């Protein structure tokens, strides 16, 4: 059972406040939603569900510090728009640098481990090392060999090469997203994995756009 109390934000990225009941447990849910291709509003894993005790704490805190909260949230309105614009540009540049898709090279090696790849950052250059003893890389090696035997006129050859490159992008993007997501122990695991998956998707998009082009070009 769910009863929506309020929504805020755009259709693409909404916050929905609702009363939920699941297996006899009632909560106040504040969650990010998105609109899918069919126009349906769908929940994400980003949000919080408040029990009665947690809601009482939040409600009391907001009521007690209402003036201070309003003052804090209103301070941005007093800042010179030029300063805000400069800060936004700085943040944008920092974000672009943070999620840069560097040039990369591939190395094949063999080591005893369940890990089938590793990625090392070397000053603006990424090195992807594939573990030749892992079944995944053995299969990939067979695919590459079959590609090389195809005629240059074979239309499937270019498609196969793109598939292999996308696999490379997925591996590099995952490891770089993992490095960004590393933090102190004891933090919330759901938040950790949400951040990891989000960063992974950003890196993957950057590598594809840099090395292949837009989705329409694939």
N, C-alpha and C positions, 0 to 999 in steps of 0.2 A: 504494500500500500504506500502511496506517495501523494503528498499534497504540496503543490508549488505555492510558496508564499510571495516570492519576488524574483525578478531576473534583472541583470544589469550587463552592460557591455554590448558588443556587436553580435550579429548572428553567427559570425565566424568564430568568435571567442567570447562566450557568455559565462557569467557566473549565475548559478541558480541556487536559491535558498529554498529548502523544502523540508517538510516533515515526513520522515520515513519510518516504516515498521518492517522488520525482517526477523522472522523466527521468534516473534513475541518481544523483540527488543526495539524500543522506540528511540529515535535520534533526530537531532536537528542537523541537516546536511547542508554544507556550503561547498559547492563543487564547480569546477570548470566544465563547461559543456562546449561541444562543437556541432556544426551543422553538416551532415553528410551529403553525398551527391543527390540523395532523394529528398532533401529538405527536412529531414528528421533531426531533432535536437538529441544528441547522444552524450552521455556522461564520459568523462575521462577519469583516470586514477588520481588526478590532482585535486585535492580537496580535503575537508575534514568532516567527521561525523561526531557531533557532541552529544554525550549522554546528559541526563538531568543534572548531575553534579558539575560536569564541565561547563554546561550552559550557564548554571548559576554563577560560577566563577567569572565567566566572560561578561555576563550581563551586569554583574555588580561592579566589575572593573571598568567597563565602558561608562556606566552611570556615574561612578565616582570621579573618573578622570575625563569626563565628556568635554569640558572646557579646554583642558590641556591637549586632548586629541584633536579637537577642531583647530586650535591654534597651530599645532604641529603640521597638520595637513594643509592649512591655509598659507603657510609661510612661503610656499613656492609661488603663490600669486604675487608676492611682493618683490620677487627677484626680477632684475632687469631682463627683458626678453632676449637681448643680445647675449647676455651671459648664459642664459638657458640654452640658446641656440648653439653657442660655442661648446658648451658642455655636451650637448647632444651629438655634435660633430665629433668631439673627442671620443665619446663612447662608441660611436659608429666605427671610427678608425680603429679603436682598440679591439672591437669585436671582429672586424675584418682581419686584423692581424692574428687574433686568437684562433680563428677558424681558417687560416690560410691552407690552401691545397699546394703543398710543396712538390717540386720535382722529386721523383723517386727512382730507385734502382732495385733490381731483384737479384737476390743471391740464393743459390741452392746449397744446402748443407744437410748433414745427418747427425741427429743426436737422439739419445734415449729419453723420450718424454711423451706424455699425452698431448702436449702442445704441438700444433702442426705449423705454427708460424710465430715469428717475432718481428717487431718493428722498432727500429732505432732511429732517433732524430739526430742528425749530424749537421747542425748549423744551417738550417734552411733547406736541407735535403733529407728525405726519408729513405731508409734502407729496409726493404722487406725481405726477410730470410725465411725460406720455406724448408720445413723439415722433411727431407726426402724419404725418411723411414715411415712417415705417417701415411695411411691408406688414402687420405684425401689428396695428398700431393702426388701420390703414385698415379691416381686416376687422372688428375689434372695433367700430369706429364704425358699420359697416353693420349689425352685429348689434343694436346699441343703437337704431338707427333703426327696424329691423324690430320691435323690442320696443315702441317708442313708438306704432307704428301699430296694434298689437293692442288689442282691446277689453279694458276692465278686468275683464270677466267671463271672459276667456280664461285657463284654468288654466295654460297654458304660459308666460304672461307672468311670473308670480311665480317660476317655476322658472328662466326665462332670466335674470331679475334676480339670482337667487342665484348662478348660474354666473358671471356677470360679476363679482360681488362677490368670489367665491372667487379668480378670476383676479387681482383687485386685491390680495387678501391674499397670494397666492403671490409677487407681485412685491415687495411691501413686506417680507415676511418674508425673502425671499432677500437683499435688500440689507442688512437689519439683521443677519442672520446673518453676512454677509460682513464687515461692519464689526467684529463681535465676533471674527471669526477672523483678522483682520489681525494680523500679528506680524512679528518680525525676519526678514530674508531668510536663506535657507540652512537652514531647518528642514525636517523630513521632510514631503514633499508628501502622502503617504498619510494621515498624521495630520492634516494641515491640512484635507484634503477631508472626512475623517471628522468632524472638529469642525464644519466648515461645514454639512454635511448634517444633523448632529444639531441644531445651533442653528436651522437653517432650519425643521426640523420642529416645534421647540418654539414658535417665533414664530408659525408658521402655525396651530398648535393654539390658541394664545392669541387670535389674531384671529377665528378661526371661532367659538370659544366666547363671545367678547365680543359679536360683532355678529350671529351667527346662532343660537347656542345649541349644545346637545349634538348629536352625530351623529344621535340619534334624532329631533331636531326638523327635520332637513334633508329 
